[in-house]
Every structure is written in structure tokens, then in C-alpha cells.
């Protein structure tokens, strides 16, 4: 969704007629980067090197780690990487606000609520887990464009829930991509930096989020130290291998007993079982409470004893309808092996 902003910076035309050199904002949007050497819409010279003036867009725990790194860089007067740091977040029904707002208030950083983006002058924008599609007009306000810290190896898992889908689909490799955003579509811009890591065995989405948030924060600082060079060396995303990570809905949390293996059910539990307000896969009742771990370990195991060569993770459940003395049927979940 594209939103109008209430306040903005001075506008500068991008591009121009034949023989004219594109302005710094045009370079940023085109992924060219490099020291622009031009002037912004307010007549002040665009900076060719740090310290940068940064406007940060974020909401959750993942983006809070990136903001923490930017704030630490601003406080480091010896390195002089960040001169100015302000924050944009989204409204929250909670009185405390989202994690990014909580941190910004604690750190005494100026905070705006979307679609308000302040009225100051900035060199570059940074987005991490913001969940709003930024318009082309807004992107063009920044001489160096807007960077995105995305927790996946793009083009795999474009979209709002990459970490959850990484766990849900059993990926063994993941990572973080620093890219430059484009208008109208999520996560399609050029890649400035990308690092991969193995997915820790049996990790939950929350645990993986912590690992990737720290990696992404360090990568962001590295890119900002050499911002013009990073923009010059950006590479377009490959067209093959693109997958989408849509938002998680209540329907996603429902177990399809006769379609999913116990391994898939266990991944579902690790992906969304600890999300606040979600039941996910916690337990089912069959004379006693059986957890997702019980299913994975093959608690209902007589069939496995007869087929020891079959790994429990490849077993599925079947629904048996048992006749009872009373009218109606008794439904029991059983587990069986599939070869």
C-alpha cells in the first residue's frame, strides 16, 4: 500500500535532458550510487562521505537491533559515522508502543509515527522490518536512497515474514541481505551486501530472529562505512529462485493431519508456536496431553516398532472414526508410517 506523507524535504528533479548528469537522488534510485557531488533541494552540498544523516524506519525486535547499532555508531564520536539519527515507526495499540519506539524513547531519539516522516534533511534512509510500502516520491527525498535490512538470502523469501518461512520450510541455509529499495514492490532492489549462515538445528523463528538481527546490524554498519562504493558495486537480484514469504494467518497454524509429516508439524510449531496470541501447535488430547515434541519423537509408536527402518519424521497421521455405544463417532488421531 502506498501512503501519502504529511511533511517532506525539498524536492529535486531527477535526471534531465540529454547530456545532463543525473542528480544524486537519481543515482541512488538507479542503484548507481557513488559520490554525487551535487546539491540537494535546499541548496546545501550533498555529502560524499560520513558522517551521515539517517532516518530509520522500523517496528519490531529485529529492526530494534539495527537501530541499536545506528545509535551506538552515532554515540561513537571517534569514528564519526552517524551525525543525525531520527526514527519513524507505526502506531501501536499498546501504550508502551512497539520495540523500536520503546528503544527510541529510551535513547531520546526523535520519533515520528507513519505517515509522518518529519521535516529534516537526511542523506540516507534505512528500513528494517517496517511493513509499509514506501512511495517513489519518498525514496527520492534521500540523496543516497533507502537501504533495507532483510533477513533472507534474496530473492528467496521476499515479503513480510521471511524468518518464519525459513523455519516453516526447513531451510538449512539463510542469511541477511542489505539492499536498496524500489517503489511499488517489496524486496526487489539491487543487493549491496549479502551474507549466509547455516540455520541452527531445531531453532525456533524467535531464536533465528535474534541471530539474524545481530548479523544484519553489523552488515548495515559495514555498508554505511563505504556507502558510495557499496552503491556503485550493487548487483541486481537474479530472476530465478524467487519465493514469497506472505504474512502468517490463522489458517497457516492449522494442522493438516493427513497431509503433513510429523517433521512438518514440528517445523510449524517452531515457526509460529511462540508468537504472542497464537496457539500454533501446542498440544492435542488423546487420553493425555501430547505435545508437538511427542509427535516428532513418535509417541504413538507401535507402527514404528514394526517398521524400525522408517524415520519418525517421515510418519504421518490418519484420522480413525471409532464406533461408540452412544450415537455419533469418536474421532482419534493416530500416526502411521509412509514409505
N, C-alpha and C positions, 0 to 999 in steps of 0.2 A: 504494500500500500504506500503510495506517495503522499506526503503531507506537506502543507504549506508552513513555512516558518514565519514567525511574527517579526523577528528582528534579524538583520543581516549586516554584512560588511559591504563596502563599496564595490560595485560590480565593474568588471573589466572585460571588454570584448576579447574573445579567444580567436586566434587565427588571424585572418585578414585577407587582403588582396594578394595578387600574385607578387612574388618576390619579397614578401614581408615575413619576418621571423615570428613563429608562434610565441605568444606570451608565456610566462611561467605557468599559469593555470592550464593553458593548452598543452604544454609539455607534460604536466602532471597527469592530466586526463588521458593523454595519448600513451602514457607509460614511458615517455622519453626521459623525463627527469633531467638531472644534470644541473649545474649552476645556472640559473635562469638569467641573472644579470639584468633583469628588467625592473619595472616598478609596478607596485600593486595599485589598486583603485584609489588609494588615499594619497598617492604621491610619494610614499616612502619607499626606499630601495628594498627589494626582496632579498632576504638573507641567503647567502650562498653556503654558509656553514653554521654550526651551532654557536651559541645556544638557541634552541628552537622555542617558539611559542606554540603550545599544543592545546587542542580542545579534544577531550576524551569523551567517548560515548560508550556507556556500559550499564549493566544491571546486576548480574549475579556473582556468585563466588569465583567463577572462572575469570570474569573480567576484573574483579576486585584485585586479583594478583597482578594483573598488568598495570592497573592504576597505582598499586603499591610500589611497583618498580619505577614508574614515572615519577612518583613523588619522591622516592629516595634519590633519584637522579637530580631532581630539582634542588634537593637539600644539599647535594654534594657540590659545594662551591668551587672545589679544586678542578673538577672535570669540566664544569660549565656546559652540560649537555642540554638541560631544560631551563629556560628562563621563566616561562609563564605556563601555568597548568590550571585549566578550568574543566568542569565536568558537566555533562548532560546525561540525565537518566530519565526513566519513565515513571509516571505516577504509580504509587503502590497503595493498596487498601490498608496495609499495615501501618500503624502510627510510626513505627521505627523506620519504615522505608526499606528499600532493597539494600543488599550488601554494599553495593557501590556508593549509594547515598550515605549510608552509615559511616563508611570509611572517609568519604569526602568531608562530611561534617566534623568528624573527629580530627581530621588533618587540617581543618579550617581552609578548605579549598572552595572557591565559588561554585555553586551548584545550580543548574537550570533544569527545569522539567520540560520534557518534549511536549509540544514542538518548539518551545522557547530555546534558542541556542545562544543567547547572549548577543552582545553588540561589539565585542572586542575584535582586535586584529590577531590573526594566527598564521603560522607558517604551514602547519600540517595538522590533519585530524587523525585520530586513532579510534577505531571501533573494535570492541571485543564483546561478543555475545549481547548485542543490543536489541536485535529482533525487530528493527524498523528499517524499511527500505528508504534510503536517503536519495533525495531528488538530484538531478543533474545540476540544477541551479545552486544547491547547497555545496555539492562537491567542488564546483568551480570557484567557490569563495576562497579555497585554500590554494596558495601557490604551488604546494607540493602534493595536492590531492589528499585523499584519506586512505590510511592503511587499515587493514583488517587482520586481527589475530584470530585465526580459525583453527580449531582443534581437530584437524584431519589432514590426510595427505591428498589435497585437492589434485584432480577433480573428483576423487572419491568422497562421498558424503557431503555434498553441498546441501545447505539448508540449516534449519534451526536446531536440530538435535543430533549432531554428528557423534558425540561420545556415546550416547545411548545406543545408537545403531551400530557402532563399532562393537560393543559388548553383545548386543542382541544377535548379531550375525556371526559371532565367533571369529572376528578378525584376529589374526596373530600379530600383525604389524599395524601401527598407527603413527601419528606424529602431529606436528603443528606446521601450518603454512602462514607466512606473512605475505599478504597480497595487497594489491591496490584495487580499491572497489570501483565498480562501474555502476552507472544508473540503470534502473528498470529491472535488473536481475540480481539475485544473490550469488556471491561467491564465484564469479566468472572472470574476474580481472587477472592481470599478469602476476606471476609468482615472483616475489623478491627474495624470499628465503624459505627453505623447507628442510625440516629435519625429521627423521623417522626413529621410532623406538619400538621394541617388542612390547606387546600387551602382556602385562603380568598375569600369570595363570590364575584363573578363578577370581579375578578382580571385579569389583562392582563398578558401576558407572561413576559413583561418587569417588571411589578411590582413584580411578583413572583420571577423573577431572582434576584432582589435586596434582598428579604427576604432570599432566599436560599444561596446567595453568602456570606452573613454575617454569617449564620449558619455554612456553610461549612468551612469558615476561622477559626472560633472558634474551630470546631471539629478537624481540621488539627493540630492546635497548641496543643490541648489536646493529640492527638496521638503521636506527636513528643516528648512531655514531658516524655512519657513512651514507647518509640519506641520498644525496645526489647520485653517488656512484651506484647505490642499490637500485635506484630508479632506472638508471641507464642500462643496467645489466638484467632488468626484469625479463622474464620469458613467458610467453603465452602458455596457457594451460593446454594440454593435449585434448583432442576431441574424443578419444577413446577412453573407456574406463570411468566415465562419469556416472555417479549414482546420487540419488537424492535421499536426504535424511529428514523426512517430514516431522511435524510436531507429533508428540505422543498423545493418543486419545484413550478414553476408557475402553474402547473396543480393542486396542492393542494389548491391554492387560488380561484379556480373556484367554484362558487356555483352550486350545482345540485338541481335546484329548486324543482323538483318533487320527490326527494329522501330525502332531508334534512328538518327537522323541523325548525321552527324559532329559537328554542333554540340552535340547532346545528349550524345554521348560525351565531348566536350571539357569540357562542364559537369560531367559525372560525375568526370572527372579532377581538375578544380579544386575540387570539393566534398569528395571523400574521398581523393584521391590522396596527400595528405601526412599522413594520420592515422597515428600510430605503430602499427606492427603490421599495417597494411592494405596490400595490394598495389594495390587500386583499378585504375585504368587506367594502366599504365606503358608496356608495350610488348607487341607481338606479333611473331612471327617469320615472315618471308616473304623468304627469301634474305638479308635483312639485318634489323636491328632497326628497327622503325618505331614511333616514339613517338606519343602522342595528338596532339601538335602536328603531326606529319607527316600524320596523318589529316585534321586540321582544314584544313591548307593544301593538301590534295588531292594527296598524293604519288603515289598511283595515279591519274594524271590523263589518260590517253588519252581517256576518255569526256568529260572536261571540255573537252578541246580541240575535240571535235566539237560540244559544246553550251556555248559560252562564255557564253551568256546565263544559265545556271543557276549560282547562287552555291554554292561548295563546302559551305557549312553546311547546304544542303538535300539533300545527297547521302547515300545510304545504302550499306550493304554487302550483298553477296549471297554465299552460300556455293556454290562450284563444286566438284563432285566430278569429278576428272580421272582417267581410267583410267591405270594404270601397268602395266609389264611384270610386276611381281610381283602376287600375289593381293592383293586389297583395293583401297581407293580412296585417292587423295591429295586431301586437303581444303585448299583455298586460299581465303583471304578476299579478295574483290575489292570494289571500290567502284563504285557506279553512281548515275546521277542519277535523281531522281524529280521529275516536273513536276506 
